[in-house]
């Protein structure tokens, strides 16, 4: 095995180990729940942004009676 192939194999193995063992990235979950308790079908907006190093998820709910 040539030196170039051996180096490529080692780098590939290290990349595989890092991909498997890497800790999960930070994730922020924001929930703004303003719907009434008895509302079985509240209105909602759910958005998610993933920047690669940080992920943000936002959920906003409201009752139709409150909105009118």
N, C-alpha and C positions, 0 to 999 in steps of 0.2 A: 504494500500500500504506500503510495507516495505521501510525501509530507503535506501536500495541499489537500488531498482527500482526507487524511487523518485530522487535519485542522478543521476542515468543513464538518466532519462527523462529530468532533468534540463541541464545536459551536452549536450545531443542531441539537445535540443532547442537552447542552446547558439551556438553550432556548425552550426546549420542551419541559425541562424541570421547572424553569421559572414560570412558564405558562400554567403549570399544574399547581404549583405551591404558592403562587402569588396570593397575598391577602386580598379580600374583597375591597373594592374602592368605596369611599364614603358615599352614603346615600341619604338624602334628606327627604322625609315624608311630611308634608304639611297638609293638615285636614282642617277645614273651616266648616263645621257642621252647624248650620243655622236653621235647619228644617224642624218642623214640629215632630214630637215623638210619635204621634199616631199617624203621620203621613206615610202611607205604604209605597208611594211612588214620588219621592221628592225630585225636583229639578236638580241637575248637577252638571258641573264642568270638571273634567279631569284632564290635566296637562302634565307632560313629562318632558324634561330636558336632560339629555345626556351629553356632557362635555368631554367624555373620555376619562378625565381624572375625578370628576364629580357628577353625580346624578341627582336631580331634584324632581320630586313628584308632588303635585298640588291637586287637592280635591276640594271643591267648594260645592256645598249643597244648600238648597233653600226650598221652602214650601211655596207652592203657587199662591196660596192665600196671603202670604206675607208680601209677595211681589206686587199684588194688585192693590 
